[in-house]
Amino acid sequence: MNMAEIIDEANARAEFTITMAIANARINRNAVSATHCVECGELIPEARRIAVPGCTMCADCKEIAERKSKVGAA
């Protein structure tokens, strides 16, 4: 690995760290999560409601929605 590749890797890691820190700071820890998914109506597990404050979808529906948004953005 040459010096330019090492610097590129370090920059990519720094950018990722900053992006994650900003995303973490934006999470409203006091947001109330839905008890049932707005898409499928299934119960959202308590562990997810605690881990993702303010969630409105179960993990499966959220994953599908994110995939759809990525396809639409491409």
C-alpha positions, 0 to 999 in steps of 0.5 A: 500500500503506497502513501496515497492509498494510506492517506485515502483510507485514513480520510475515508475512515475519518469521514465515516466517523464524523458521519456516524457522530453527526447521525448519533447526535441527531437521534432524539433519545426522547422520541416515542416509538410506535408500538405497531408498524405503520406499514404492516401493522405488526407489533414492533419489538420492544428491543427495536423501540428502545434501540431506535427511538421514534421508529414507526416501522418494524425492521423488515418494513424499514429495510424494504423502504430503504431498498426502495428509496435507494433504487429510486435515487439511482 
